[in-house]
Amino acid sequence: MPRIPEIDPDETTGYVASMLKAQTETFGRPLNNHLLYAYRPGFFRAARGMWAAMDADGILGTALVSLVNRRVASLNGCVF
């Protein structure tokens, strides 16, 4: 559990709300780290921009991205 409580997605608006909704449709709920970034929309946009740039650039292949996500989830104690 984070020391900072996660923001309630229903209290967000605009870009943040649309991204959290898209994550809910994809993953069943918003990603935990994004619920913390949502407190500061500028940070939220920066984090999303980083991931979007990595996706668009194709630096990492789809299979490698999946493996990295699994490893990070495992290190964080997530059963994802």
C-alpha positions in Angstrom: 0.0 0.0 0.0 1.4 3.4 -0.9 2.1 6.0 1.7 0.1 8.5 -0.4 -3.5 7.5 -0.9 -4.5 6.9 -4.5 -6.7 9.5 -6.1 -10.3 8.6 -6.8 -10.6 8.3 -10.6 -14.1 9.8 -10.4 -12.5 13.0 -9.1 -10.4 13.5 -12.2 -11.3 15.4 -15.4 -10.0 15.9 -18.9 -6.9 14.0 -20.2 -6.3 12.2 -16.8 -9.9 11.0 -16.6 -9.8 9.7 -20.2 -6.5 7.8 -19.7 -7.7 6.3 -16.4 -10.9 5.2 -18.2 -8.9 3.6 -21.0 -6.7 1.8 -18.5 -9.9 0.4 -16.8 -11.1 -0.9 -20.1 -7.8 -2.5 -20.8 -6.7 -3.8 -17.4 -9.9 -3.8 -15.4 -8.8 -0.9 -13.2 -6.4 2.1 -13.5 -2.7 1.3 -13.0 -1.7 2.1 -9.4 1.2 4.4 -10.3 -1.1 6.5 -12.5 -3.5 7.0 -9.6 -0.6 8.7 -7.8 0.6 10.7 -10.9 -3.0 11.9 -11.3 -2.5 14.3 -8.3 -0.2 16.3 -10.6 -1.5 16.3 -14.1 1.8 17.7 -15.4 3.6 14.6 -14.1 0.9 12.4 -15.4 1.3 13.8 -18.9 5.1 13.4 -18.7 4.9 9.8 -17.6 2.3 9.0 -20.3 4.5 10.8 -22.8 7.5 8.7 -21.9 5.6 5.4 -22.4 4.0 6.7 -25.6 7.4 7.7 -27.0 8.9 4.3 -26.2 5.9 2.6 -27.9 6.1 4.8 -30.9 9.8 4.5 -31.3 9.8 0.7 -31.2 13.0 0.6 -29.2 11.6 -2.5 -27.4 9.7 -5.2 -29.2 6.3 -6.2 -28.0 7.6 -9.5 -26.6 10.3 -7.7 -24.6 7.9 -5.1 -23.3 5.7 -7.9 -22.0 8.7 -9.6 -20.3 9.8 -6.3 -18.7 6.3 -5.6 -17.4 6.1 -9.1 -15.9 9.5 -8.7 -14.2 8.7 -5.3 -12.8 5.4 -6.6 -11.5 7.1 -9.6 -9.9 9.7 -7.3 -8.2 6.8 -5.2 -6.9 5.0 -8.2 -5.5 2.2 -7.9 -8.1 0.6 -11.1 -9.5 0.1 -9.3 -12.8 
